[in-house]
């Protein structure tokens, strides 16, 4: 099984969605990515980091 890195655009979209309190499931479905992948990014962002 292969994996692909998230694009910069996807990271920015995740960051914007987190600011709107969108659920991990909703973000994952809209980006067609796994919940685990999105959850890792959301956790990273909530620790005070930025997608930029």
N, C-alpha and C positions, 0 to 999 in steps of 0.2 A: 504494500500500500504506500502511495506517495502522499506528500503533503505540500501545500503551497503556502508561502508567507502571505500575511495580510498586506494589502496595498496601503499606501499612505492615505488614499481616499477612504478606504474602509475604516482605518483607525480614526480618522477625523469624524466619520459618520457615527462610529461607536461612541466617541467622546461627546458628540452633540446629543446623542440619544440618552446617554447617562445623565446629562444635565437636565433632560426633560423627564427623568425618572422612568424611562422605558425599561421594561423587564428584559432580562437576559434572553429569555425564550423569544420574545418579539424581535429583538435585534438579530438573533441567530437566524430566525426564519426569514427576515427581510434580506439578509445578506447571503442566505443559503450556506451558512457555516455552522459548525457544531456548537452546541451550548457550552461545552467545556472550553473551547477556544475563546469564545466571547467572554465567558466568566473570568478567565485568566486576565484578559485585557481590562475588564471592568474592575477587578481587584487591584490591578496595577494603577489604574486611574484614580481609584478611591484612596490610594496611599499618597496622593498628592502629586503624582507625575502627570505629564501632559503628552498628548499624541504628537506634538510639534517638536 
